[in-house]
């Protein structure tokens, strides 16, 4: 019997190959580019967006301020701003780094920048823009603005810090910067976001590609006291110690036990983006034999985001990490991605509890209660990686005040000195001068001794410092420093 539908109009049998399965030779789905590739471009392509539901109306913005004692702990000593590194913002992290395209020469030593005092500075290891908060809580931004991340309603790069008009009159207590997006927190615990939102990293309940002005995120829980950004995801911490995350889940960096992947077609991969803040509910401990034990009642007090990973500390000074696991940056002695916050066993057994953590692109730093610094992951493109936390012996005995982490470089304010290290290529972010632009081991930046540096923040290839100039000797030293006037 001839199968139905296998004959032509002339009653001739079709060739047998016509009946072969049609999906033969299907192409394998393209593997996403590793986030460790040095590029400014997002690792997520323009995805076919899921059908958007219209978000429900938000409640009125809270008017009750956080308690005064809480605010006092968040306000930091104001200081004079210094800058070094690559200041041609549209070239940051670009593979095509033709010097003729620079709008300004790299700053290989630190320069004074603007005449205002700021109490808080923020940038990120994948970013070419920065946030500055003045003594009065006004938010200024500058740098690259390709997605509206500066919050001015346009995409024009700003070489000089300018006041963000939409936040005028609000008291900004904290801010964070991602690759192309920015978060701001006011003294009522309200969060505003602007910039790239293709993955929902602005937390507005949609994936509108660009948010050009600071817009209130869709969150109505306990007041927020701290925010953090990865390259394409965001993390917020409320006053009760609960973390909430949103944005790209590709490596499990949101901590919700999923990487969010699904196939749009047989060859096109996409992600279920988290477009509103979602509570990070579970934390766990894993034994050597692979046995998993949940950890209950975790109250987070501090955290830091790298490009695609996060390290957090709880009220018992224990550390957890999750997200992209390459080069050991999670500190678990393996390179597996973790999609749920996992306890870092090393700090339970080998070292005292932690007091602060800092994440770079492919590495993490932690400072314990005794002031010792630990590094895990890899700060350079080649060579060995620390698969678990190892003490940085060169800084043994130093009193660490502030830490900045960039793509591959590290800057630490310790005692009255500034300590820097980073292997080539560097762009002047170490501030060590044009002759010795890079250093593989921690090295004092001698010309910065005695400047009373209170804060350090690093972008992909630039460094910002705040110096407390209330002392006459610091004022005299600052007076002799060059000024950057773009």
N, C-alpha and C positions, 0 to 999 in steps of 0.2 A: 504494500500500500504506500502510495506516495504521500508524504506529509503535506497537509493543507498549506497553501501559500507559497510552495516552493516551485511552482511552475510559472512560466511566462505566458503571455497572451497566445503565443504560437504553440502552446502545450509542450514546450521544451523544458527539460530539467535545468535548473540553475546549477552552476558549478558548486561543488561541495563546500568550497571555502566560504560561500555566502552564509552558511549555517554556523561558521565558527564563532566563538564568543567575541563580542564586540569590544570588550575591555582589554584585549590582549595587548601587551606592550605599554601599559599605562605607566606614565612617568611617576617616579617617586616624588613625594612632596619635598619642596626645597627646604633645607634646614635653615632656620633663622641664623642671621649673622651673630657671632659671639659678641657680647657687650664689651669684651676686652679689646676689640678692634679700635685703634685710635682714630676716631672720626666723630665729627660733630653731629652726624646724621642720626636720627632715631633708628633703633633696631626694629621698629615696627613700621611696616609699610602702611600706606593709606588702605585701611581695611574696609571691606564691605560692612557698613555699620548695621548693627542690629536695629530692628524697628524701635524707634523711640516712643516711650510712653510719656504723655505730658505730665510733668511733675506737679504734685499737689502744692497749693500755695504755702509759703513759709509763714511761720509765726512772726510777729513783730520782733525786731531786734531787741535783745535784752538791754535794759538801762542800768541795772544794778551792777556796780563795779565789783571786782574781786576784792576780798578783804585787804586792808592796808598792809598788814604784816606779810601777806603773800606777795603783794606788789613790790614791797621793799626787797624781798629776796631776789626778785627778777630784775630790778634796776641795777645796772653795773656802773662802776666809776667812769665818768665821761673822760674823753681824751682827745688828743690831736691825731688826725688821720695821716698815715704814711702809706705809700704805694710803691710796688716794684713789679717788674715782669713785663709781659706782653700787653700793651695797651691799645693795639689796633684790634678792636673788639670783634670785628667781622671776620678776622683771620683766626680767631681762637679755635683750636682743634681741627682746623682744616688741613687736609693732606697737601694741598697746594699752598705752600708757605713762601711764595716768591717775595723777597724783601722789597721789591719795587712797589708792591701793592700796599705796603704798610702806610697807614695814615700818620702814625707817630713811631719814632724809634723805640725799641725795647728799653725799659729802665733797668739797668743792671745793678743799680744801687737804690736805696730807698729815698723817695722824694716826699716832701710835704705836699698834701693835696687838699685844697679848699681851706678856708680859715674858720670853719665851724668846729665846735666840739660835738662828738657823738658818744652815745652811751652803749651802742650795740652795732655790730657789723656782721654781715652774713654773705657767704658765697657758697659754691659747691664744686666738688672735684670734676664735674663735667660742664661747668657753667662759664659763660663769658660775660656775665652780668652780676651785679652786687646790690645789696640793700644796706642803707645806713640809717640809723635812728638817732635823732638829735636828743639833747638833754630834755627837751619839752615833749618828746614822744612823736615828733613829726617824721614821716617816712620819706627818705630820698632814695632814688635809684639811678643807676647809670650802667652803661655797657651795651652789649648787643641786645637787639629788640626785634628779632625776626618774627616772633609770634605774639608780640604785644606784652612780653613778660615784664616790662618796666611799668606798665599800668597807665600810660598816658593816652590811650585811645588810638594810638597809631603804631607803626612798625619802624619808626625812625631811631637809629642808634643815637645814644647820648654819651658824649665824651666827658661831660661834667655832671655831677650829681644834681638832680632837680627834684623839687618837692612833688610828690604824687598828688594831683589835684583831688581825686576822689576820696582820699584819706585825710584831707585837710581837717584839722580840728579834732581828729581821733588820736587817742593816746596809744601808740603802738608799743607793746611790751616784748614782742618776739617776732621773728620772721625767718623764713627759710627759702632757699633757692634750689631749683632743679636744673636740668639741662636747658629747658626753655620755659619754665613756669616758676611762679613765685607765690608764697603764702605769707600773709600778715596776720598777727593776733592783736586785738585791742584789749584794753584793760577791763572790758566786760566779758572776756573769754570768747569773743566772736572771731571767726576766721574769715578772711577775704582771700580770694585767689585770682590770678590773672596769668595769661600766657597760653602755651600749648595745652590743648585739652583733647587731643585726638584719642587718648587712652582713658579719658575721664579723670585725669590726675588733678583737675581743678575742683572735683567733688560737687558739681552743679546738677547732677542727675541726667546729664546728656554727654554727647561727644562732639559738641560744636567745636570745629578745629581750633579756633583762636578766640580767647577771651581778652579783649583789648583793655578793659578797665577792671580794677579790683571789684569782684562780685562776691557776695556772701555765699559761703558753701552751704549745702543742704544738710545741716546738722542741727539738732535741737536738744542734745543731751547736756550733761554737766559742762560747766565752763572749761574752755581749753586753756592750758598754761604753756604748752610747748608744741612746736611744729617741726617737721623734718621733711626733706624731699630727697628722693632718689632721682635717677635720670628721668624716668617717666612714671613715677608713682609718688604718693604722699602719705605721711604718717602724722597723726595728731594725738596728743596725750591730754587727757582731761584731769581735773583737779582731784579725782578719786583714784588716779593711778591706772586708768584703763586706756589702752591703745586702740585706735581706729585707723584703718588704712583704706586707700582707694587708688585707682589707676591701673597700671599694667600688671597682670599676675604671672607673666611668662615664666619666671624662674621660681615661683612660690614666694616671692618677696613680700606679698601682702599678708602672709601668715594664716591663710584661710584653708589650708590643706588642699589646694588645687593650683595648677598652673594655668587653668582657664582655657586650654587649647581646644579647638574644634575645627573640623574641615568644612569650609564653605563649599568647595568642590573637591574632586578627588586629588587635586594638586595644589589647592590654595588653602593655606592655614590662617586661621584668625583666632581671636581671643574673646572670651567673655569678660569685658572690662568691668571693673567695679567703679561705678560712676558716682556713688555717694559713700560717705564714710561707713565702714562696716567694722564692728567690734572684733578685735583679735581675742578669741574666746579661750583658746587652749594652749597650754605650755606642757612640755614633757621632758623626761629624762630617759636616756638610753644607756643600758649597761653594755659591758664588753661583749657579752654573748647575744646582744641584740634585743634584750627584753626591754619593753617600753613601759614606763610608769608615768601617769599624768601627774602634774604638779598643780595643786589647788591654791586658790586665793592668792594669786600673784598680783602684787601691786607695783607697777613700773614707776621708777623715779627719774630715769634718764635714758636716752637712746640716741643713736646716730645712724644715718643712712648713707651707704655708699651708692654706687651706680645702680646695683640691683641686689643689695643685701642690707640687712639691718642688724645691729647689735644693741641690746637693751640691758639695763640693770634694774633689779627689783629692790624693794625696801629691805631685804635681807642681804643686800650687796652681792647677790648671785647674778651671773651673766647668762643671757640667752642670745642665740643668733639664728637667722633664717634667710632664705633666698638663694642666690647664686653661690655655689660652693667651690668654684674653680680656684686653684692655687692655695687652698686651705684657709681662705679669708674668714671662714666661719669658726675656725679653731677646733674642729672635731677630729683632726688627724685623718680626714678623708676629703675627697673632692665632690661628694654627693650634694646635690641641691636639697635644701630642706624647705618644706612648704608649711611647717608648723614650728613656732619658736622652740628651739631645743637647748637645754641646759649645757653650758660649756663646762665639762667635768674638770678641766685643768684647774680652773679657779676654785673649785671645791676642795681639791686635794693639795695642789702645789703652792698656792699663793693665797694671801689674805684676800678678803672681800674687796670688790671694786668700788671706786668712787666716781670714775668718769670713763666714757668711751668715745672714740672718734673713728669714723670710717673714711677711707680713701676709695679710689676707684676699684682696686683689686687687693686691698689690704685693710686691716683693722688695727687700731691701737687701743690699749686699755691702761689706766693708771690705778694701782691698787691703794688700799688705805695707808700703806707705808710710803707711798710716793714712787714706787718702782714702776717703770714703763715696760709694757709688753707689746710685742709686734707679732701678728700672724697674717699670713698671706704673702703677697709678693709686691714689692714697690718698684721693681724694674721689669723690663720686657723679657729678659733672659736670666738664666742662672737659677739658683735654688729658691724654693718657696718655703716659708715656715708653715708646716701643716698643722701646727698647734702653737699656742702662745709661747714665745720665748722672750726672756728679759733682754732689754737693750742695755748691755753692760756699760756702754760709753756714757750713759746718763745716770748711772748709779750714784746716789747721793745728792743729786740735783733736786731742788724743790720746783716742781713743774707748776706753772701758773696758767698757761693756756697753750692749746695745740691747734695747728692748722694742717689740714690734709688736702693735697691736690691730686691730680691724676697720678703722678709718680713721686712728687716731692713732699717733704714734711718740714714744718717750721714749728719750733717750740720756744715759748718764752719761759725761761727757767732761771730762778734767782734774779740777778740783775743783767742777765745775758740773753742773747737770742741764738738758738742753736738750729742749724739747717742741714738737711741733706737731701740729695736727689741726684740720680745719675743722668747722663746725657740721653736724650735732648732736654735741655732746660731753656728757659726763655727770659731769665733774669729774675725769676720769682724767689730765688735764694738770697738776692741782694748782696752777693759776695764780690761783685765787680765783674768787669769784662774779661779778665785774665783767667780766673778760676770760676767758670760759670757753674760747674757741677762738682759734686763730691759724693763718693760712694759711702762715706762714713759720717756720722754726726760731727759737725764742725762749727765752732763759734764764729758768729759774724761780728768781728772785733769792733768795727766802726759803730755798732749798735749798743755797745756796753753802756750800762748806767742810764739808759733812756726810760726806765720804769715802764716797760711794755705790759699793758694789762690785758689786751685781747689780740688774738691772731685769727684771721680768716683767710682761706685760700680758695681761688677759683681753679679752673683747669690749668692756667699758666700765669696767674698773677697772685700777689700776696697783699693783704691789707693789714695794717697794725694800728692799734690805738695806744698812745703814750700819755700817761698822766703827767701833765706839765705844771702841777701845783708846786713843784720843787724848783728852786732857782737854778740848780745845776742842770736840770733837764731842759729848762727854758733856754739856757745859754747854749746848750748843745744843739737844740732844735733850730736856733737862730742861724747856725752856721750850715744847716743842711740845704740842699737845692730844693726848689719848688717845681712841681709839675703843673704847667698851665697849658692845657691843650687848646 
